[in-house]
Amino acid sequence: MTDQTRWGIDQVQVKNKAVKYQKDLVRSAMEYVVKMNEAGITDLMIEIEAEYEQKYGQNKKNNIVL
């Protein structure tokens, strides 16, 4: 068992909770995806790709003032 008084344990616990929360979100979303037809899944994929590109894409404009 890990010593709970060691430095950094609370950061590890917060990280683990965040990972679990993300996995729970995926699991709950998959419950709805299973119920969708092909057109619904295709629309969802397009929206997910757009959101991903907006958040993490390399096509963002540089916020540099020249």
Sine and cosine of phi, psi and omega as CSV:
sin_phi,cos_phi,sin_psi,cos_psi,sin_omega,cos_omega
0.00,0.00,0.59,-0.81,-0.02,-1.00
-0.99,0.15,0.63,-0.77,0.06,-1.00
-0.93,0.36,0.91,-0.41,-0.08,-1.00
-0.95,0.30,-0.18,0.98,0.00,-1.00
-1.00,-0.04,-0.09,1.00,-0.01,-1.00
-0.92,0.39,0.48,-0.88,0.03,-1.00
-0.92,0.40,0.68,-0.73,0.09,-1.00
1.00,-0.09,-0.14,0.99,-0.02,-1.00
-0.90,0.44,-0.65,0.76,-0.01,-1.00
-0.90,0.43,-0.58,0.82,0.06,-1.00
-0.91,0.41,-0.62,0.78,0.03,-1.00
-0.91,0.42,-0.67,0.74,0.00,-1.00
-0.91,0.42,-0.65,0.76,0.03,-1.00
-0.90,0.43,-0.67,0.74,0.03,-1.00
-0.89,0.46,-0.70,0.72,0.01,-1.00
-0.89,0.45,-0.62,0.78,0.04,-1.00
-0.91,0.42,-0.63,0.77,0.02,-1.00
-0.91,0.41,-0.66,0.75,0.03,-1.00
-0.90,0.43,-0.69,0.72,0.01,-1.00
-0.89,0.45,-0.64,0.77,0.01,-1.00
-0.88,0.47,-0.69,0.73,0.02,-1.00
-0.90,0.44,-0.67,0.75,0.03,-1.00
-0.91,0.42,-0.61,0.79,0.05,-1.00
-0.91,0.42,-0.62,0.79,0.05,-1.00
-0.89,0.46,-0.69,0.72,0.02,-1.00
-0.90,0.45,-0.69,0.72,-0.02,-1.00
-0.88,0.47,-0.69,0.72,-0.01,-1.00
-0.94,0.35,-0.58,0.82,0.04,-1.00
-0.92,0.39,-0.60,0.80,-0.01,-1.00
-0.91,0.42,-0.46,0.89,0.07,-1.00
-0.87,0.49,-0.61,0.79,0.01,-1.00
-0.98,0.19,-0.58,0.82,-0.01,-1.00
-0.89,0.45,-0.61,0.79,0.00,-1.00
-0.87,0.49,-0.53,0.85,-0.03,-1.00
-0.99,0.14,-0.21,0.98,-0.07,-1.00
-0.99,0.16,0.39,-0.92,0.14,-0.99
-1.00,-0.04,-0.03,-1.00,-0.08,-1.00
-0.87,0.50,-0.67,0.74,-0.03,-1.00
-0.90,0.43,-0.65,0.76,0.01,-1.00
-0.91,0.42,-0.66,0.75,0.01,-1.00
-0.92,0.40,-0.63,0.77,0.02,-1.00
-0.90,0.44,-0.70,0.72,0.04,-1.00
-0.88,0.47,-0.66,0.75,0.02,-1.00
-0.89,0.45,-0.67,0.74,0.02,-1.00
-0.88,0.48,-0.66,0.75,0.01,-1.00
-0.90,0.44,-0.69,0.73,0.01,-1.00
-0.92,0.40,-0.63,0.77,0.03,-1.00
-0.91,0.42,-0.68,0.73,0.03,-1.00
-0.88,0.47,-0.65,0.76,0.02,-1.00
-0.90,0.43,-0.68,0.74,0.02,-1.00
-0.91,0.42,-0.67,0.75,0.03,-1.00
-0.89,0.47,-0.70,0.71,0.00,-1.00
-0.89,0.45,-0.63,0.78,0.00,-1.00
-0.91,0.41,-0.65,0.76,-0.06,-1.00
-0.99,0.15,-0.68,0.73,-0.19,-0.98
-0.83,-0.55,0.03,1.00,-0.08,-1.00
-0.94,0.34,0.40,-0.92,0.01,-1.00
-1.00,0.04,-0.02,1.00,-0.06,-1.00
-1.00,-0.01,0.28,0.96,0.02,-1.00
-0.95,0.30,0.56,-0.83,0.08,-1.00
-0.96,0.29,0.57,-0.82,0.08,-1.00
-0.96,0.26,0.72,-0.70,-0.02,-1.00
-1.00,-0.01,0.82,0.58,-0.02,-1.00
-0.95,-0.32,0.76,-0.65,0.04,-1.00
-1.00,-0.06,0.83,-0.55,0.00,-1.00
-0.99,-0.15,0.00,0.00,0.00,0.00
